[in-house]
Amino acid sequence: MSKPPQTKTQPKKVLFNWADPRPEQIVPLAKLLNETKELTERFQQYHADQYHELLSQRVAIRKQISDALLSACMPLPYSFNGWWRVIRHRYSDHLLSAYGSLVVGGRFNFGGDLEPLRYAPFSCFYLAADHKTALAEALGQDPAPGLSAFDAALAKGESIVSFRLRGEISRVLDLRQPTPLDAFAKLTRGFKYSGALRAKALRLPVSPPTVCKTAKEIRDAVLHRDWRQVPVLCHVPANSQILGHLAHNAGIGGILYPSKQTGLLCLAVFPQTFEQGGSHLELEDTPPASYVGPTRVDETNCEAASRSSTSMAKSVFSKPSN
């Protein structure tokens, strides 16, 4: 994981840091990048190089990383009911589909908005313990006083569908505190960047590349409010998406974390891991008559969670007609 640099005098004006993308940096950076295609290409190539230098070091110890993350999971399955999911109306014919996350990645998964051949998409459900948090997370907005989440996101209420779920997820990584990342931090704190990459950074509007050394630093980077600026501007996964990819590959069923919008609990769920058994999600609310998806997803039909409503219409997993 890359980390924010310590505050110190910089030899040049720094506009962007992969691990700490700040809103006030985005407008001047976008303006600067729009001035020349050559600078944009160098900026994106630099971040691709930065990502792949750490990737090669993670691959070398991937078994140890998987073991460290799995051993840090909650000892018992995480059970819940009355949790909320908010999705776009166009996906409402299949409420237990995470297909939208394959189109545009979320905090903990790669989506098709990244280069699919380089960063293979994998699906993820995003849930929240209360409706306000689910809505704020889905719209990516923390409403200001006097504004609804829809107003802040310039969205219409009729374009959104909200519904409740219950379930039980095995192998959940709990990020309410940094402690579960201690073993992972010990494995990765010695990662290094090359001198060539550091030289490239000096010629770009970026901060010097650094590596997280502690569990707290990793957690702060993973839960950064403005994580989405990284895939948008740099065309590489954000730190949270990298951790999600590692967790998914390790067979972890979900990641529990506090919302950066409201501070309340959220849960990212990887449905492909349901194949291992012990996990399920099911609707608490009655679906509409036109509904084509299942009302429960578990090890017997978890494939359905990564499919669109169109592909489900003739599927053996679809809800039987009465």
ZADO-1210 file (C-alpha; in nm, 4 decimals, padded with zeros to 6 digits):
<atoms>
<atom x="00.0000" y="00.0000" z="00.0000" code="MET" pos="1"/>
<atom x="00.1230" y="00.3478" z="-00.0758" code="SER" pos="2"/>
<atom x="00.0896" y="00.6037" z="00.2016" code="LYS" pos="3"/>
<atom x="00.0638" y="00.9825" z="00.2404" code="PRO" pos="4"/>
<atom x="00.4027" y="01.1491" z="00.2891" code="PRO" pos="5"/>
<atom x="00.4919" y="01.3244" z="00.6128" code="GLN" pos="6"/>
<atom x="00.4484" y="01.6999" z="00.6045" code="THR" pos="7"/>
<atom x="00.7730" y="01.8627" z="00.4976" code="LYS" pos="8"/>
<atom x="00.9061" y="02.1243" z="00.2589" code="THR" pos="9"/>
<atom x="00.8772" y="02.0087" z="-00.1022" code="GLN" pos="10"/>
<atom x="01.1135" y="02.1290" z="-00.3789" code="PRO" pos="11"/>
<atom x="00.8115" y="02.1781" z="-00.6060" code="LYS" pos="12"/>
<atom x="00.4397" y="02.2315" z="-00.5768" code="LYS" pos="13"/>
<atom x="00.2815" y="01.8900" z="-00.5188" code="VAL" pos="14"/>
<atom x="-00.0638" y="01.8443" z="-00.6648" code="LEU" pos="15"/>
<atom x="-00.1397" y="01.4771" z="-00.6180" code="PHE" pos="16"/>
<atom x="-00.0678" y="01.1866" z="-00.3892" code="ASN" pos="17"/>
<atom x="-00.2088" y="00.8425" z="-00.4763" code="TRP" pos="18"/>
<atom x="-00.2721" y="00.7532" z="-00.1094" code="ALA" pos="19"/>
<atom x="-00.4118" y="01.0911" z="-00.0083" code="ASP" pos="20"/>
<atom x="-00.6108" y="01.2390" z="-00.3016" code="PRO" pos="21"/>
<atom x="-00.7535" y="01.5677" z="-00.1771" code="ARG" pos="22"/>
<atom x="-01.0491" y="01.7479" z="-00.3373" code="PRO" pos="23"/>
<atom x="-00.8680" y="02.0815" z="-00.3512" code="GLU" pos="24"/>
<atom x="-00.5975" y="01.9192" z="-00.5686" code="GLN" pos="25"/>
<atom x="-00.8298" y="01.7808" z="-00.8323" code="ILE" pos="26"/>
<atom x="-00.9348" y="02.0956" z="-01.0225" code="VAL" pos="27"/>
<atom x="-00.5823" y="02.2394" z="-01.0639" code="PRO" pos="28"/>
<atom x="-00.4459" y="01.8945" z="-01.1481" code="LEU" pos="29"/>
<atom x="-00.7143" y="01.8309" z="-01.4110" code="ALA" pos="30"/>
<atom x="-00.6439" y="02.1730" z="-01.5608" code="LYS" pos="31"/>
<atom x="-00.2715" y="02.0996" z="-01.5703" code="LEU" pos="32"/>
<atom x="-00.3196" y="01.7575" z="-01.7298" code="LEU" pos="33"/>
<atom x="-00.5575" y="01.9000" z="-01.9897" code="ASN" pos="34"/>
<atom x="-00.2881" y="02.1368" z="-02.1089" code="GLU" pos="35"/>
<atom x="-00.0802" y="01.8620" z="-02.2658" code="THR" pos="36"/>
<atom x="-00.1393" y="01.5026" z="-02.3703" code="LYS" pos="37"/>
<atom x="00.2263" y="01.4228" z="-02.3113" code="GLU" pos="38"/>
<atom x="00.2030" y="01.5175" z="-01.9411" code="LEU" pos="39"/>
<atom x="-00.1175" y="01.3148" z="-01.9001" code="THR" pos="40"/>
<atom x="00.0504" y="01.0073" z="-02.0500" code="GLU" pos="41"/>
<atom x="00.3550" y="01.0428" z="-01.8259" code="ARG" pos="42"/>
<atom x="00.1321" y="01.0976" z="-01.5203" code="PHE" pos="43"/>
<atom x="-00.0720" y="00.7831" z="-01.5861" code="GLN" pos="44"/>
<atom x="00.2323" y="00.5755" z="-01.6789" code="GLN" pos="45"/>
<atom x="00.4026" y="00.6800" z="-01.3573" code="TYR" pos="46"/>
<atom x="00.1074" y="00.5550" z="-01.1519" code="HIS" pos="47"/>
<atom x="00.0946" y="00.2317" z="-01.3529" code="ALA" pos="48"/>
<atom x="00.4645" y="00.1801" z="-01.2752" code="ASP" pos="49"/>
<atom x="00.4036" y="00.2629" z="-00.9079" code="GLN" pos="50"/>
<atom x="00.1199" y="00.0117" z="-00.8893" code="TYR" pos="51"/>
<atom x="00.3153" y="-00.2662" z="-01.0616" code="HIS" pos="52"/>
<atom x="00.6295" y="-00.2197" z="-00.8518" code="GLU" pos="53"/>
<atom x="00.4267" y="-00.2990" z="-00.5389" code="LEU" pos="54"/>
<atom x="00.2266" y="-00.5670" z="-00.7223" code="LEU" pos="55"/>
<atom x="00.5378" y="-00.7680" z="-00.8031" code="SER" pos="56"/>
<atom x="00.6390" y="-00.7605" z="-00.4361" code="GLN" pos="57"/>
<atom x="00.2910" y="-00.8691" z="-00.3242" code="ARG" pos="58"/>
<atom x="00.2886" y="-01.1583" z="-00.5750" code="VAL" pos="59"/>
<atom x="00.6167" y="-01.2860" z="-00.4341" code="ALA" pos="60"/>
<atom x="00.4521" y="-01.3395" z="-00.0930" code="ILE" pos="61"/>
<atom x="00.0890" y="-01.3853" z="-00.1948" code="ARG" pos="62"/>
<atom x="00.0430" y="-01.7035" z="00.0115" code="LYS" pos="63"/>
<atom x="00.1669" y="-01.5295" z="00.3253" code="GLN" pos="64"/>
<atom x="-00.0597" y="-01.2315" z="00.2526" code="ILE" pos="65"/>
<atom x="-00.3653" y="-01.4533" z="00.2058" code="SER" pos="66"/>
<atom x="-00.2882" y="-01.6412" z="00.5283" code="ASP" pos="67"/>
<atom x="-00.2386" y="-01.3154" z="00.7200" code="ALA" pos="68"/>
<atom x="-00.5711" y="-01.1706" z="00.6033" code="LEU" pos="69"/>
<atom x="-00.7640" y="-01.4940" z="00.6616" code="LEU" pos="70"/>
<atom x="-00.6231" y="-01.5367" z="01.0116" code="SER" pos="71"/>
<atom x="-00.7346" y="-01.1816" z="01.0943" code="ALA" pos="72"/>
<atom x="-01.1003" y="-01.2460" z="01.0034" code="CYS" pos="73"/>
<atom x="-01.3752" y="-01.2531" z="01.2651" code="MET" pos="74"/>
<atom x="-01.3866" y="-01.5964" z="01.4356" code="PRO" pos="75"/>
<atom x="-01.7605" y="-01.6464" z="01.3694" code="LEU" pos="76"/>
<atom x="-01.9771" y="-01.5670" z="01.0655" code="PRO" pos="77"/>
<atom x="-02.1165" y="-01.2137" z="01.0674" code="TYR" pos="78"/>
<atom x="-02.4975" y="-01.2216" z="01.0857" code="SER" pos="79"/>
<atom x="-02.7259" y="-00.9254" z="01.0206" code="PHE" pos="80"/>
<atom x="-03.0814" y="-00.8308" z="00.9338" code="ASN" pos="81"/>
<atom x="-03.2554" y="-00.5130" z="00.8290" code="GLY" pos="82"/>
<atom x="-02.9485" y="-00.3851" z="00.6452" code="TRP" pos="83"/>
<atom x="-02.9976" y="-00.1663" z="00.3401" code="TRP" pos="84"/>
<atom x="-02.8815" y="-00.1764" z="-00.0175" code="ARG" pos="85"/>
<atom x="-02.9290" y="00.1097" z="-00.2629" code="VAL" pos="86"/>
<atom x="-02.8960" y="00.0525" z="-00.6377" code="ILE" pos="87"/>
<atom x="-02.9863" y="00.2267" z="-00.9608" code="ARG" pos="88"/>
<atom x="-03.3363" y="00.1573" z="-01.0868" code="HIS" pos="89"/>
<atom x="-03.2070" y="-00.0091" z="-01.4044" code="ARG" pos="90"/>
<atom x="-03.0819" y="-00.3004" z="-01.1901" code="TYR" pos="91"/>
<atom x="-03.4035" y="-00.3426" z="-00.9883" code="SER" pos="92"/>
<atom x="-03.5263" y="-00.6546" z="-01.1744" code="ASP" pos="93"/>
<atom x="-03.2473" y="-00.8474" z="-00.9996" code="HIS" pos="94"/>
<atom x="-03.1931" y="-00.7007" z="-00.6526" code="LEU" pos="95"/>
<atom x="-02.9376" y="-00.9656" z="-00.5559" code="LEU" pos="96"/>
<atom x="-02.7109" y="-00.8897" z="-00.8477" code="SER" pos="97"/>
<atom x="-02.3753" y="-00.7184" z="-00.8038" code="ALA" pos="98"/>
<atom x="-02.3517" y="-00.6718" z="-01.1813" code="TYR" pos="99"/>
<atom x="-02.3319" y="-00.2942" z="-01.1460" code="GLY" pos="100"/>
<atom x="-02.0056" y="-00.3288" z="-00.9543" code="SER" pos="101"/>
<atom x="-01.8588" y="-00.5088" z="-01.2570" code="LEU" pos="102"/>
<atom x="-01.9451" y="-00.2078" z="-01.4728" code="VAL" pos="103"/>
<atom x="-01.8034" y="00.0559" z="-01.2366" code="VAL" pos="104"/>
<atom x="-01.5862" y="-00.0625" z="-00.9502" code="GLY" pos="105"/>
<atom x="-01.6669" y="00.0219" z="-00.5897" code="GLY" pos="106"/>
<atom x="-01.4424" y="00.0897" z="-00.2925" code="ARG" pos="107"/>
<atom x="-01.3316" y="-00.2738" z="-00.2615" code="PHE" pos="108"/>
<atom x="-01.3572" y="-00.4183" z="-00.6134" code="ASN" pos="109"/>
<atom x="-01.2229" y="-00.3739" z="-00.9660" code="PHE" pos="110"/>
<atom x="-01.4812" y="-00.2807" z="-01.2284" code="GLY" pos="111"/>
<atom x="-01.4905" y="-00.2286" z="-01.6013" code="GLY" pos="112"/>
<atom x="-01.3978" y="00.1380" z="-01.5606" code="ASP" pos="113"/>
<atom x="-01.0403" y="00.0143" z="-01.5157" code="LEU" pos="114"/>
<atom x="-00.8665" y="-00.1637" z="-01.8032" code="GLU" pos="115"/>
<atom x="-01.0346" y="-00.5098" z="-01.7806" code="PRO" pos="116"/>
<atom x="-00.7498" y="-00.7069" z="-01.9380" code="LEU" pos="117"/>
<atom x="-00.5057" y="-00.5669" z="-01.6841" code="ARG" pos="118"/>
<atom x="-00.7331" y="-00.5446" z="-01.3786" code="TYR" pos="119"/>
<atom x="-00.9860" y="-00.8287" z="-01.4062" code="ALA" pos="120"/>
<atom x="-01.3238" y="-00.7171" z="-01.2655" code="PRO" pos="121"/>
<atom x="-01.4786" y="-00.9042" z="-00.9716" code="PHE" pos="122"/>
<atom x="-01.8193" y="-00.8361" z="-00.8193" code="SER" pos="123"/>
<atom x="-01.9080" y="-00.6980" z="-00.4789" code="CYS" pos="124"/>
<atom x="-02.2277" y="-00.6149" z="-00.2887" code="PHE" pos="125"/>
<atom x="-02.2251" y="-00.2923" z="-00.0863" code="TYR" pos="126"/>
<atom x="-02.4593" y="-00.2825" z="00.2143" code="LEU" pos="127"/>
<atom x="-02.5099" y="-00.0466" z="00.5083" code="ALA" pos="128"/>
<atom x="-02.6655" y="-00.0838" z="00.8520" code="ALA" pos="129"/>
<atom x="-02.9054" y="00.2079" z="00.7951" code="ASP" pos="130"/>
<atom x="-03.0783" y="00.3667" z="00.4986" code="HIS" pos="131"/>
<atom x="-02.9106" y="00.7085" z="00.5267" code="LYS" pos="132"/>
<atom x="-02.5650" y="00.5510" z="00.5098" code="THR" pos="133"/>
<atom x="-02.6584" y="00.3201" z="00.2211" code="ALA" pos="134"/>
<atom x="-02.7889" y="00.6173" z="00.0249" code="LEU" pos="135"/>
<atom x="-02.4892" y="00.8397" z="00.1006" code="ALA" pos="136"/>
<atom x="-02.2450" y="00.5625" z="00.0051" code="GLU" pos="137"/>
<atom x="-02.4307" y="00.4766" z="-00.3164" code="ALA" pos="138"/>
<atom x="-02.4460" y="00.8395" z="-00.4252" code="LEU" pos="139"/>
<atom x="-02.0973" y="00.9171" z="-00.2980" code="GLY" pos="140"/>
<atom x="-02.2170" y="01.2200" z="-00.1079" code="GLN" pos="141"/>
<atom x="-02.2246" y="01.3416" z="00.2511" code="ASP" pos="142"/>
<atom x="-02.5235" y="01.5794" z="00.2411" code="PRO" pos="143"/>
<atom x="-02.4633" y="01.9337" z="00.3602" code="ALA" pos="144"/>
<atom x="-02.7140" y="02.0923" z="00.6009" code="PRO" pos="145"/>
<atom x="-03.0385" y="02.1609" z="00.4170" code="GLY" pos="146"/>
<atom x="-02.9536" y="01.9263" z="00.1279" code="LEU" pos="147"/>
<atom x="-03.0659" y="01.5697" z="00.0723" code="SER" pos="148"/>
<atom x="-02.8241" y="01.3063" z="-00.0584" code="ALA" pos="149"/>
<atom x="-03.0072" y="01.3333" z="-00.3915" code="PHE" pos="150"/>
<atom x="-02.9597" y="01.7111" z="-00.4057" code="ASP" pos="151"/>
<atom x="-02.5896" y="01.6804" z="-00.3220" code="ALA" pos="152"/>
<atom x="-02.5404" y="01.4192" z="-00.5950" code="ALA" pos="153"/>
<atom x="-02.7674" y="01.5971" z="-00.8462" code="LEU" pos="154"/>
<atom x="-02.9692" y="01.2731" z="-00.8669" code="ALA" pos="155"/>
<atom x="-03.3422" y="01.2030" z="-00.8811" code="LYS" pos="156"/>
<atom x="-03.5160" y="00.9877" z="-00.6221" code="GLY" pos="157"/>
<atom x="-03.6964" y="00.7840" z="-00.8846" code="GLU" pos="158"/>
<atom x="-03.3626" y="00.6688" z="-01.0295" code="SER" pos="159"/>
<atom x="-03.2781" y="00.4866" z="-00.7031" code="ILE" pos="160"/>
<atom x="-03.4170" y="00.1682" z="-00.5449" code="VAL" pos="161"/>
<atom x="-03.3707" y="00.0913" z="-00.1737" code="SER" pos="162"/>
<atom x="-03.4394" y="-00.2424" z="-00.0057" code="PHE" pos="163"/>
<atom x="-03.3525" y="-00.4445" z="00.3041" code="ARG" pos="164"/>
<atom x="-03.1455" y="-00.7606" z="00.3348" code="LEU" pos="165"/>
<atom x="-03.0527" y="-01.0184" z="00.5940" code="ARG" pos="166"/>
<atom x="-02.7718" y="-01.2672" z="00.5790" code="GLY" pos="167"/>
<atom x="-02.4704" y="-01.4375" z="00.7254" code="GLU" pos="168"/>
<atom x="-02.1200" y="-01.3970" z="00.5849" code="ILE" pos="169"/>
<atom x="-01.8261" y="-01.6200" z="00.6727" code="SER" pos="170"/>
<atom x="-01.4666" y="-01.4976" z="00.6908" code="ARG" pos="171"/>
<atom x="-01.5278" y="-01.1246" z="00.7461" code="VAL" pos="172"/>
<atom x="-01.2369" y="-00.8809" z="00.7802" code="LEU" pos="173"/>
<atom x="-01.3347" y="-00.6175" z="01.0375" code="ASP" pos="174"/>
<atom x="-01.1817" y="-00.2753" z="00.9677" code="LEU" pos="175"/>
<atom x="-01.3498" y="-00.0872" z="01.2506" code="ARG" pos="176"/>
<atom x="-01.0034" y="-00.0898" z="01.4089" code="GLN" pos="177"/>
<atom x="-00.6553" y="-00.1197" z="01.2487" code="PRO" pos="178"/>
<atom x="-00.5580" y="-00.4323" z="01.4479" code="THR" pos="179"/>
<atom x="-00.6742" y="-00.6933" z="01.1908" code="PRO" pos="180"/>
<atom x="-00.4224" y="-00.5451" z="00.9469" code="LEU" pos="181"/>
<atom x="-00.1221" y="-00.5877" z="01.1793" code="ASP" pos="182"/>
<atom x="00.0059" y="-00.9111" z="01.0217" code="ALA" pos="183"/>
<atom x="-00.0457" y="-00.7750" z="00.6719" code="PHE" pos="184"/>
<atom x="00.1464" y="-00.4571" z="00.7616" code="ALA" pos="185"/>
<atom x="00.4393" y="-00.6624" z="00.8951" code="LYS" pos="186"/>
<atom x="00.4607" y="-00.8451" z="00.5615" code="LEU" pos="187"/>
<atom x="00.4488" y="-00.5347" z="00.3430" code="THR" pos="188"/>
<atom x="00.6227" y="-00.2618" z="00.5438" code="ARG" pos="189"/>
<atom x="00.9568" y="-00.3546" z="00.3843" code="GLY" pos="190"/>
<atom x="00.8349" y="-00.3009" z="00.0285" code="PHE" pos="191"/>
<atom x="01.0423" y="-00.0508" z="-00.1665" code="LYS" pos="192"/>
<atom x="01.0142" y="00.1667" z="-00.4752" code="TYR" pos="193"/>
<atom x="01.2931" y="00.1809" z="-00.7315" code="SER" pos="194"/>
<atom x="01.5230" y="00.4753" z="-00.7810" code="GLY" pos="195"/>
<atom x="01.3904" y="00.5060" z="-01.1361" code="ALA" pos="196"/>
<atom x="01.0351" y="00.5574" z="-01.0085" code="LEU" pos="197"/>
<atom x="01.1502" y="00.8152" z="-00.7551" code="ARG" pos="198"/>
<atom x="01.3303" y="01.0018" z="-01.0348" code="ALA" pos="199"/>
<atom x="01.0110" y="01.0057" z="-01.2434" code="LYS" pos="200"/>
<atom x="00.8193" y="01.1515" z="-00.9484" code="ALA" pos="201"/>
<atom x="01.0522" y="01.4521" z="-00.9386" code="LEU" pos="202"/>
<atom x="00.9438" y="01.5457" z="-01.2912" code="ARG" pos="203"/>
<atom x="00.5693" y="01.5199" z="-01.2258" code="LEU" pos="204"/>
<atom x="00.3080" y="01.6995" z="-01.0123" code="PRO" pos="205"/>
<atom x="00.3089" y="01.4161" z="-00.7569" code="VAL" pos="206"/>
<atom x="00.4465" y="01.3572" z="-00.4097" code="SER" pos="207"/>
<atom x="00.7407" y="01.1192" z="-00.3536" code="PRO" pos="208"/>
<atom x="00.6237" y="00.7535" z="-00.3444" code="PRO" pos="209"/>
<atom x="00.6139" y="00.6039" z="00.0045" code="THR" pos="210"/>
<atom x="00.4900" y="00.2761" z="00.1570" code="VAL" pos="211"/>
<atom x="00.2566" y="00.2301" z="00.4545" code="CYS" pos="212"/>
<atom x="00.4480" y="00.0943" z="00.7530" code="LYS" pos="213"/>
<atom x="00.1703" y="00.0340" z="01.0080" code="THR" pos="214"/>
<atom x="-00.1797" y="-00.1123" z="01.0211" code="ALA" pos="215"/>
<atom x="-00.3190" y="00.2320" z="01.1006" code="LYS" pos="216"/>
<atom x="-00.1562" y="00.3857" z="00.7937" code="GLU" pos="217"/>
<atom x="-00.2970" y="00.1073" z="00.5747" code="ILE" pos="218"/>
<atom x="-00.6454" y="00.1433" z="00.7239" code="ARG" pos="219"/>
<atom x="-00.6394" y="00.5225" z="00.6773" code="ASP" pos="220"/>
<atom x="-00.5376" y="00.4814" z="00.3126" code="ALA" pos="221"/>
<atom x="-00.7999" y="00.2115" z="00.2511" code="VAL" pos="222"/>
<atom x="-01.0824" y="00.4157" z="00.4063" code="LEU" pos="223"/>
<atom x="-00.9891" y="00.7438" z="00.2385" code="HIS" pos="224"/>
<atom x="-01.2960" y="00.9529" z="00.1565" code="ARG" pos="225"/>
<atom x="-01.1775" y="01.0464" z="-00.1931" code="ASP" pos="226"/>
<atom x="-01.0469" y="00.7056" z="-00.3019" code="TRP" pos="227"/>
<atom x="-01.2309" y="00.7244" z="-00.6374" code="ARG" pos="228"/>
<atom x="-01.0010" y="00.9980" z="-00.7662" code="GLN" pos="229"/>
<atom x="-00.7265" y="00.7364" z="-00.8114" code="VAL" pos="230"/>
<atom x="-00.8956" y="00.5154" z="-01.0748" code="PRO" pos="231"/>
<atom x="-01.0437" y="00.8236" z="-01.2438" code="VAL" pos="232"/>
<atom x="-00.7213" y="01.0229" z="-01.2750" code="LEU" pos="233"/>
<atom x="-00.4493" y="00.7580" z="-01.2616" code="CYS" pos="234"/>
<atom x="-00.6233" y="00.4638" z="-01.4338" code="HIS" pos="235"/>
<atom x="-00.5013" y="00.2248" z="-01.1636" code="VAL" pos="236"/>
<atom x="-00.6806" y="00.0678" z="-00.8638" code="PRO" pos="237"/>
<atom x="-00.7094" y="00.2646" z="-00.5405" code="ALA" pos="238"/>
<atom x="-00.5578" y="00.1271" z="-00.2191" code="ASN" pos="239"/>
<atom x="-00.8997" y="00.0059" z="-00.1015" code="SER" pos="240"/>
<atom x="-00.9548" y="-00.1810" z="-00.4284" code="GLN" pos="241"/>
<atom x="-00.6135" y="-00.3450" z="-00.3929" code="ILE" pos="242"/>
<atom x="-00.7009" y="-00.4676" z="-00.0423" code="LEU" pos="243"/>
<atom x="-01.0388" y="-00.5876" z="-00.1692" code="GLY" pos="244"/>
<atom x="-00.8665" y="-00.7816" z="-00.4472" code="HIS" pos="245"/>
<atom x="-00.6289" y="-00.9452" z="-00.1996" code="LEU" pos="246"/>
<atom x="-00.9181" y="-01.0327" z="00.0323" code="ALA" pos="247"/>
<atom x="-01.1289" y="-01.1703" z="-00.2525" code="HIS" pos="248"/>
<atom x="-00.8408" y="-01.3856" z="-00.3783" code="ASN" pos="249"/>
<atom x="-00.7856" y="-01.5163" z="-00.0248" code="ALA" pos="250"/>
<atom x="-01.1475" y="-01.6359" z="-00.0077" code="GLY" pos="251"/>
<atom x="-01.2607" y="-01.3736" z="00.2417" code="ILE" pos="252"/>
<atom x="-01.6378" y="-01.3306" z="00.2304" code="GLY" pos="253"/>
<atom x="-01.6664" y="-00.9651" z="00.3215" code="GLY" pos="254"/>
<atom x="-01.5116" y="-00.6504" z="00.4668" code="ILE" pos="255"/>
<atom x="-01.6838" y="-00.4637" z="00.7510" code="LEU" pos="256"/>
<atom x="-01.5957" y="-00.0950" z="00.7672" code="TYR" pos="257"/>
<atom x="-01.7215" y="00.2449" z="00.8877" code="PRO" pos="258"/>
<atom x="-01.8705" y="00.4754" z="00.6272" code="SER" pos="259"/>
<atom x="-01.6620" y="00.7855" z="00.5547" code="LYS" pos="260"/>
<atom x="-01.9918" y="00.9634" z="00.4866" code="GLN" pos="261"/>
<atom x="-02.1770" y="00.8946" z="00.8150" code="THR" pos="262"/>
<atom x="-01.9410" y="00.6923" z="01.0358" code="GLY" pos="263"/>
<atom x="-02.1911" y="00.4051" z="01.0580" code="LEU" pos="264"/>
<atom x="-02.1297" y="00.0475" z="00.9483" code="LEU" pos="265"/>
<atom x="-02.1009" y="-00.0790" z="00.5920" code="CYS" pos="266"/>
<atom x="-02.0320" y="-00.4264" z="00.4574" code="LEU" pos="267"/>
<atom x="-01.8677" y="-00.5176" z="00.1265" code="ALA" pos="268"/>
<atom x="-01.9555" y="-00.8754" z="00.0281" code="VAL" pos="269"/>
<atom x="-01.7775" y="-01.0892" z="-00.2325" code="PHE" pos="270"/>
<atom x="-02.0434" y="-01.3313" z="-00.3666" code="PRO" pos="271"/>
<atom x="-01.7973" y="-01.5539" z="-00.5542" code="GLN" pos="272"/>
<atom x="-01.6651" y="-01.6726" z="-00.2161" code="THR" pos="273"/>
<atom x="-02.0075" y="-01.8152" z="-00.1302" code="PHE" pos="274"/>
<atom x="-01.8963" y="-02.1274" z="-00.3200" code="GLU" pos="275"/>
<atom x="-01.7028" y="-02.2233" z="-00.0063" code="GLN" pos="276"/>
<atom x="-02.0287" y="-02.2490" z="00.1905" code="GLY" pos="277"/>
<atom x="-02.1396" y="-02.0804" z="00.5104" code="GLY" pos="278"/>
<atom x="-02.2573" y="-01.7520" z="00.3556" code="SER" pos="279"/>
<atom x="-02.5862" y="-01.6250" z="00.2200" code="HIS" pos="280"/>
<atom x="-02.7846" y="-01.3085" z="00.1439" code="LEU" pos="281"/>
<atom x="-03.1610" y="-01.2866" z="00.1122" code="GLU" pos="282"/>
<atom x="-03.4255" y="-01.0231" z="00.0572" code="LEU" pos="283"/>
<atom x="-03.6370" y="-00.9067" z="00.3488" code="GLU" pos="284"/>
<atom x="-03.8657" y="-00.6987" z="00.1284" code="ASP" pos="285"/>
<atom x="-04.1094" y="-00.8461" z="-00.1247" code="THR" pos="286"/>
<atom x="-03.9780" y="-00.8007" z="-00.4809" code="PRO" pos="287"/>
<atom x="-04.1996" y="-00.6589" z="-00.7595" code="PRO" pos="288"/>
<atom x="-04.4055" y="-00.8883" z="-00.9833" code="ALA" pos="289"/>
<atom x="-04.1643" y="-00.8300" z="-01.2726" code="SER" pos="290"/>
<atom x="-03.8691" y="-00.9558" z="-01.0662" code="TYR" pos="291"/>
<atom x="-03.6507" y="-01.2161" z="-01.2437" code="VAL" pos="292"/>
<atom x="-03.3730" y="-01.2772" z="-00.9918" code="GLY" pos="293"/>
<atom x="-03.3475" y="-01.5071" z="-00.6892" code="PRO" pos="294"/>
<atom x="-03.4608" y="-01.3935" z="-00.3466" code="THR" pos="295"/>
<atom x="-03.1666" y="-01.5692" z="-00.1800" code="ARG" pos="296"/>
<atom x="-02.8052" y="-01.6182" z="-00.2877" code="VAL" pos="297"/>
<atom x="-02.5875" y="-01.8886" z="-00.1312" code="ASP" pos="298"/>
<atom x="-02.3392" y="-02.1588" z="-00.2358" code="GLU" pos="299"/>
<atom x="-02.5977" y="-02.3225" z="-00.4652" code="THR" pos="300"/>
<atom x="-02.6552" y="-02.0209" z="-00.6905" code="ASN" pos="301"/>
<atom x="-02.3863" y="-01.7599" z="-00.6173" code="CYS" pos="302"/>
<atom x="-02.3144" y="-01.7350" z="-00.9902" code="GLU" pos="303"/>
<atom x="-02.6431" y="-01.5442" z="-01.0166" code="ALA" pos="304"/>
<atom x="-02.5008" y="-01.2586" z="-00.8090" code="ALA" pos="305"/>
<atom x="-02.2641" y="-01.1586" z="-01.0894" code="SER" pos="306"/>
<atom x="-02.5236" y="-01.1664" z="-01.3658" code="ARG" pos="307"/>
<atom x="-02.7510" y="-00.8957" z="-01.5020" code="SER" pos="308"/>
<atom x="-03.1302" y="-00.9158" z="-01.4968" code="SER" pos="309"/>
<atom x="-03.1265" y="-00.9615" z="-01.8750" code="THR" pos="310"/>
<atom x="-02.9120" y="-01.2743" z="-01.8523" code="SER" pos="311"/>
<atom x="-03.1209" y="-01.3970" z="-01.5590" code="MET" pos="312"/>
<atom x="-03.4542" y="-01.3804" z="-01.7438" code="ALA" pos="313"/>
<atom x="-03.4142" y="-01.7365" z="-01.8802" code="LYS" pos="314"/>
<atom x="-03.1834" y="-01.8634" z="-01.6068" code="SER" pos="315"/>
<atom x="-03.2438" y="-02.1689" z="-01.3923" code="VAL" pos="316"/>
<atom x="-03.1617" y="-01.9413" z="-01.0970" code="PHE" pos="317"/>
<atom x="-03.4514" y="-01.7030" z="-01.1606" code="SER" pos="318"/>
<atom x="-03.7524" y="-01.6932" z="-00.9340" code="LYS" pos="319"/>
<atom x="-04.0106" y="-01.9526" z="-01.0348" code="PRO" pos="320"/>
<atom x="-04.3462" y="-01.8223" z="-01.1503" code="SER" pos="321"/>
<atom x="-04.6482" y="-01.8805" z="-00.9278" code="ASN" pos="322"/>
</atoms>
